[in-house]
């Protein structure tokens, strides 16, 4: 069941209520009725109805068969986010090269809060049965992209991650802070991060950091596929080649 969003003092304003309504839609929600929106937002039904009608007029929501869905205007605005657009546009050709070379799924991700946020995903006909999608999120500590971002990012980010209990995504997820730090030290030694079945049983992933113009890590690039011997080193070599190309382009762009 989808979690109910708790109204706070920050969401008491009209804009705060609008945020609650828009964020009530999950990745798998095509449409939501008024009653479900009311339940998820915790707002008064009359307020949800009034604001939803305004959002429809603005194109931020669409109404169909008595239910609401996110509007195309939101998609249009989202495409203007400069960081996402620049990273995706620069990395996409190299991601397609990786797909052709490996036949496996390629991800581009950034840090958002204490999670990985996927900006782009390229996959072939054999799709990875894995909980990732563009605009989807996963915990930093259990994904290769997250481990790369932690290993090559600021120490303060890792401190925030280990300050709270580490959630177990699979039986193989690293949830001990000390073991996670060992994995990150190993990633720094190798220049890439690896996870085996920590996000999904039967699958592995290898990721490298991508540096921006200042030299700081701004994103991570990964290849994900079924577990098999020797794949980590092969994926890492291909990723490093692609990473050099992306980093060269990022060195002259401000993201």
C-alpha positions in Angstrom: 0.0 0.0 0.0 1.3 3.5 -0.9 2.4 5.6 2.1 0.3 8.5 3.2 2.2 11.8 3.0 1.9 13.6 6.3 1.1 17.3 6.0 3.6 19.6 7.8 4.0 23.3 8.5 5.9 23.5 5.2 3.0 22.0 3.3 0.3 24.1 4.9 0.6 26.7 2.2 -1.2 26.4 -1.1 2.1 25.5 -2.8 2.8 22.9 -0.2 -0.5 21.3 -0.8 0.1 21.3 -4.5 3.4 19.6 -3.9 1.6 16.9 -1.8 -0.9 16.3 -4.6 1.8 16.0 -7.3 4.0 13.8 -5.2 1.1 11.5 -4.3 1.6 9.8 -7.7 4.0 6.9 -7.6 6.0 5.5 -10.5 3.4 2.8 -11.2 0.4 5.1 -10.9 -1.2 6.0 -14.2 -4.3 7.5 -12.7 -5.6 8.3 -9.2 -9.1 9.1 -8.1 -10.1 11.9 -5.8 -10.6 9.7 -2.8 -7.1 8.1 -3.2 -5.5 11.5 -3.6 -7.2 12.6 -0.5 -6.0 9.6 1.4 -2.4 9.8 0.3 -2.1 13.6 0.9 -3.9 13.7 4.2 -5.6 16.9 3.0 -9.3 17.8 3.1 -11.2 16.3 0.2 -12.6 19.8 -0.8 -9.0 21.2 -0.9 -7.8 18.3 -3.0 -10.7 18.7 -5.4 -10.3 22.5 -5.8 -6.5 22.4 -6.3 -6.7 19.4 -8.6 -9.1 21.3 -10.8 -6.7 24.2 -11.0 -3.8 21.9 -11.8 -5.9 20.5 -14.7 -6.4 24.1 -16.0 -2.6 24.6 -15.8 -1.9 21.4 -17.6 0.0 19.9 -14.6 -2.7 17.3 -14.2 -5.1 15.7 -16.7 -8.6 14.4 -15.9 -9.8 11.2 -17.6 -12.8 9.1 -16.8 -13.2 10.9 -13.4 -9.6 10.3 -12.4 -6.4 12.4 -12.4 -3.0 11.7 -14.0 0.1 13.8 -14.3 0.0 16.2 -17.2 2.3 16.6 -20.2 3.1 20.1 -19.0 5.0 18.5 -16.1 7.0 16.4 -18.6 7.8 19.5 -20.7 9.0 21.5 -17.6 11.1 18.5 -16.4 13.0 18.4 -19.7 14.2 21.9 -19.0 16.1 20.9 -15.8 19.7 21.8 -16.9 21.6 19.4 -14.8 19.5 16.4 -15.9 19.4 17.5 -19.6 23.2 18.2 -19.9 24.2 14.9 -18.2 21.8 12.8 -20.1 22.6 14.4 -23.5 26.3 14.1 -23.0 26.2 10.5 -21.7 23.6 9.0 -23.9 25.8 8.2 -27.0 28.4 6.5 -24.7 25.6 4.6 -23.0 24.4 3.3 -26.3 28.0 2.2 -27.1 28.1 0.3 -23.8 24.7 -1.4 -24.6 26.1 -2.5 -28.0 29.3 -3.8 -26.4 27.7 -5.6 -23.5 24.1 -6.3 -24.5 23.2 -5.3 -20.9 21.4 -2.5 -19.2 23.2 0.8 -18.7 22.3 3.4 -16.1 23.2 7.0 -15.5 22.5 8.2 -11.9 23.1 11.0 -9.5 22.7 11.5 -5.8 19.5 13.0 -4.5 19.2 13.1 -0.8 20.4 9.7 0.5 19.2 7.9 -2.7 20.3 7.2 -6.2 18.1 9.0 -8.8 18.3 7.5 -12.3 18.5 10.1 -15.0 18.8 7.7 -17.9 18.5 4.0 -18.6 19.4 2.2 -21.9 18.5 -1.4 -22.4 18.1 -3.9 -25.2 15.3 -6.4 -26.0 16.4 -8.5 -23.0 15.3 -6.2 -20.3 16.8 -6.5 -16.8 14.1 -7.6 -14.3 15.4 -5.0 -11.9 13.7 -2.3 -9.9 15.1 0.7 -11.8 13.7 3.1 -14.3 14.2 6.7 -15.4 13.2 9.0 -12.4 13.3 5.9 -10.2 15.2 5.8 -6.9 17.2 3.2 -5.0 19.2 3.3 -1.7 22.8 4.5 -2.2 24.3 1.6 -0.2 23.0 -1.3 -2.2 23.6 -0.2 -5.8 26.8 0.0 -7.7 26.0 3.5 -8.8 25.3 4.4 -5.2 28.5 2.8 -4.0 30.5 4.7 -6.7 28.9 8.0 -5.7 29.7 7.3 -2.0 33.2 6.1 -2.7 34.2 9.1 -4.8 31.9 11.7 -3.2 32.3 13.8 0.0 32.8 12.0 3.3 29.8 13.9 4.7 27.5 12.0 2.4 28.7 8.6 3.7 28.3 9.9 7.3 24.7 10.7 6.6 24.0 7.3 5.0 25.5 5.3 7.9 23.9 7.5 10.5 20.6 5.7 9.9 20.0 2.0 9.7 20.9 0.5 6.3 17.8 -1.1 4.8 18.2 -4.7 3.4 17.0 -4.9 -0.2 18.0 -8.6 -0.6 19.6 -11.1 1.7 23.0 -10.1 0.3 22.7 -6.4 0.8 25.4 -4.9 2.9 23.8 -3.4 6.0 26.9 -3.2 8.4 28.5 0.3 8.2 32.0 -1.2 8.6 31.5 -3.6 5.7 30.1 -0.9 3.6 33.2 1.2 4.3 35.4 -1.7 3.3 33.6 -2.0 0.0 34.0 1.7 -0.7 37.8 1.5 0.1 38.0 -1.3 -2.4 36.1 0.7 -5.0 38.6 3.6 -4.6 41.5 1.2 -5.1 40.0 -0.3 -8.2 38.5 2.9 -9.6 35.0 1.3 -9.8 32.3 -0.1 -7.6 30.8 -3.6 -7.8 27.7 -5.1 -6.2 26.6 -8.7 -6.5 22.9 -9.5 -5.9 22.6 -6.6 -3.4 19.8 -4.9 -5.3 18.3 -8.0 -7.0 19.1 -11.7 -6.7 20.8 -13.1 -9.8 22.1 -9.7 -11.0 25.4 -7.8 -10.6 26.3 -4.3 -11.5 29.6 -2.3 -12.0 29.7 1.5 -11.8 32.3 4.3 -12.3 32.1 7.9 -11.1 31.9 10.7 -13.6 33.7 14.0 -12.7 32.5 17.5 -13.6 34.5 20.6 -14.5 35.7 21.1 -10.9 36.9 17.4 -10.6 34.1 16.6 -8.2 31.9 13.5 -8.8 28.6 14.6 -10.4 27.2 11.3 -11.5 27.8 7.6 -11.9 27.6 5.3 -14.9 26.9 1.6 -14.6 26.3 -1.7 -16.5 24.0 -4.3 -15.0 23.4 -7.9 -16.0 23.1 -11.5 -14.7 25.9 -12.7 -12.4 28.6 -14.5 -14.4 32.4 -15.1 -13.9 34.7 -12.4 -15.3 32.0 -9.9 -16.0 33.1 -7.3 -13.5 36.5 -6.7 -15.0 35.1 -6.6 -18.6 32.3 -4.2 -17.6 34.8 -2.0 -15.8 37.2 -1.8 -18.7 34.3 -0.8 -21.1 32.9 1.7 -18.5 36.3 3.3 -18.1 36.6 3.9 -21.8 33.1 5.4 -21.9 33.8 7.4 -18.7 36.8 9.1 -20.2 34.7 10.3 -23.1 31.9 11.6 -20.9 34.3 13.2 -18.4 36.1 15.0 -21.2 32.8 16.6 -22.3 31.7 17.4 -18.8 35.0 19.2 -18.1 33.8 22.1 -20.2 30.2 22.1 -18.9 28.9 23.4 -15.6 26.6 20.8 -14.0 
